[in-house]
Amino acid sequence: MEREIWFEKWLWSYMPCHWKGVAALFAVIALTLAAMFLVRYVVGDVDWLEIPVFFAGLLTMHMICKRHSR
């Protein structure tokens, strides 16, 4: 079974070339922002806790792009 191509590798980054790539991008951004707001709501005004949440979202998006690109 072949993987679907959702992203094109362009220089050192990935660009969505399919609607599923755009949907995955928006979904990961929305979940990352929701997690950042949840951390801020639960813990309080601790800015450094948002950094690991951001990098977890970045790593997740990188894994999705790498799996669904040429």
PAMARLO-670298 format. One line per 5 residues: their letters; for each residue x, y, z of N, C-alpha, C. Coordinates in Angstrom, 3 decimals, padded with zeros to 6 digits. Layout:
<pts>
a = X Y Z X Y Z X Y Z  ...
</pts>
This chain:
<pts>
merei = 000.845 -001.180 000.000 000.000 000.000 000.000 000.887 001.239 000.000  000.650 002.106 -000.936 001.441 003.332 -001.030 000.873 004.415 -000.136  001.761 005.277 000.326 001.326 006.431 001.116 000.835 007.524 000.175  -000.147 008.266 000.639 -000.623 009.404 -000.148 000.361 010.549 -000.002  000.544 011.302 -001.070 001.441 012.455 -001.055 000.617 013.687 -000.714
wfekw = 000.861 014.255 000.474 000.155 015.452 000.914 001.060 016.677 000.886  002.379 016.463 000.901 003.340 017.556 001.000 004.440 017.385 -000.041  004.907 018.503 -000.573 006.052 018.530 -001.473 007.242 019.092 -000.716  008.389 018.464 -000.873 009.599 018.986 -000.246 010.079 020.155 -001.101  010.254 021.286 -000.456 010.671 022.497 -001.153 011.808 023.126 -000.359
lwsym = 013.006 023.091 -000.919 014.234 023.499 -000.244 014.370 022.699 001.052  014.279 023.313 002.193 014.453 022.589 003.458 013.145 022.447 004.235  012.029 022.733 003.594 010.746 022.656 004.298 009.742 021.871 003.447  008.556 021.750 003.965 007.483 021.025 003.290 006.324 021.978 003.030  005.737 021.867 001.847 004.589 022.684 001.481 003.415 021.763 001.160
pchwk = 002.225 022.066 001.683 001.079 021.196 001.378 000.691 021.309 -000.098  000.469 020.152 -000.705 000.064 020.128 -002.114 -001.279 019.409 -002.288  -001.907 019.043 -001.187 -003.175 018.325 -001.213 -004.036 018.890 -000.093  -005.336 018.783 -000.240 -006.202 019.356 000.790 -006.006 018.666 002.136  -005.606 017.401 002.138 -005.362 016.706 003.402 -004.123 017.265 004.105
gvaal = -003.155 017.747 003.346 -001.992 018.384 003.942 -002.359 019.685 004.630  -003.211 020.467 003.988 -003.681 021.719 004.592 -004.514 021.421 005.836  -005.359 020.401 005.760 -006.178 020.024 006.913 -005.312 019.536 008.073  -004.285 018.756 007.787 -003.378 018.285 008.838 -002.638 019.460 009.468  -002.218 020.406 008.647 -001.519 021.589 009.151 -002.410 022.388 010.099
favia = -003.635 022.658 009.688 -004.562 023.413 010.543 -004.935 022.633 011.802  -005.070 021.309 011.693 -005.418 020.494 012.856 -004.305 020.520 013.898  -003.065 020.385 013.464 -001.950 020.405 014.411 -001.797 021.799 015.024  -001.974 022.838 014.233 -001.909 024.197 014.777 -003.006 024.417 015.803  -004.227 023.989 015.495 -005.342 024.173 016.425 -005.122 023.393 017.721
ltlaa = -004.655 022.159 017.618 -004.402 021.363 018.819 -003.257 021.928 019.651  -002.224 022.433 018.988 -001.101 023.030 019.711 -001.542 024.297 020.440  -002.310 025.139 019.767 -002.809 026.351 020.429 -003.749 026.014 021.581  -004.596 025.011 021.398 -005.491 024.594 022.479 -004.686 024.076 023.671  -003.633 023.316 023.413 -002.789 022.816 024.497 -002.063 023.960 025.196
mflvr = -001.628 024.966 024.436 -000.963 026.122 025.050 -001.920 026.894 025.948  -003.148 027.102 025.479 -004.131 027.806 026.305 -004.521 026.980 027.528  -004.593 025.666 027.369 -004.916 024.794 028.494 -003.813 024.831 029.551  -002.568 024.817 029.110 -001.441 024.921 030.049 -001.500 026.246 030.784  -001.768 027.314 030.072 -001.846 028.635 030.703 -003.026 028.709 031.685
yvvgd = -004.137 028.047 031.358 -005.311 028.071 032.227 -005.084 027.230 033.488  -004.496 026.047 033.326 -004.322 025.130 034.457 -003.196 025.574 035.374  -002.040 025.906 034.797 -000.856 026.205 035.600 -000.818 027.664 036.014  -001.290 028.522 035.186 -001.235 029.946 035.486 -000.318 030.657 034.500  000.279 031.706 034.944 001.093 032.541 034.062 002.553 032.083 034.073
vdwle = 002.778 030.863 033.597 004.125 030.309 033.501 004.441 030.157 032.017  005.189 031.102 031.468 005.417 031.133 030.024 006.315 030.013 029.522  007.246 029.544 030.335 008.212 028.570 029.829 007.579 027.210 029.552  006.408 026.916 030.124 005.754 025.638 029.852 005.149 025.582 028.451  004.949 026.729 027.835 004.409 026.733 026.477 005.453 026.314 025.444
ipvff = 006.712 026.455 025.774 007.781 026.107 024.833 007.798 024.607 024.523  007.755 023.701 025.532 007.704 022.275 025.181 006.446 021.883 024.411  005.333 022.534 024.704 004.094 022.244 023.968 004.266 022.652 022.503  004.873 023.806 022.271 005.114 024.267 020.901 006.009 023.291 020.143  007.095 022.861 020.782 008.007 021.952 020.092 007.405 020.560 019.898
agllt = 006.501 020.143 020.769 005.790 018.875 020.558 004.905 018.976 019.315  004.224 020.105 019.139 003.422 020.317 017.938 004.277 020.393 016.683  005.422 021.037 016.793 006.344 021.150 015.659 006.881 019.779 015.260  007.249 018.977 016.245 007.751 017.630 015.968 006.658 016.755 015.357  005.451 016.872 015.850 004.325 016.109 015.291 004.100 016.474 013.829
mhmic = 004.114 017.762 013.525 003.905 018.198 012.140 005.047 017.737 011.248  006.262 017.758 011.769 007.413 017.299 010.983 007.290 015.804 010.658  006.838 015.010 011.606 006.680 013.573 011.364 005.589 013.315 010.329  004.491 014.059 010.393 003.416 013.913 009.408 003.920 014.311 008.026  004.642 015.423 007.942 005.159 015.886 006.640 006.151 014.902 006.061
krhsr = 007.026 014.378 006.886 008.030 013.442 006.399 007.385 012.152 005.899  006.339 011.703 006.569 005.675 010.459 006.173 004.883 010.639 004.873  004.290 011.799 004.665 003.418 012.002 003.515 004.040 012.916 002.469  005.321 012.799 002.250 005.969 013.571 001.176 006.734 012.620 000.272  007.198 013.161 -000.820 007.983 012.342 -001.764 009.374 012.176 -001.303
</pts>
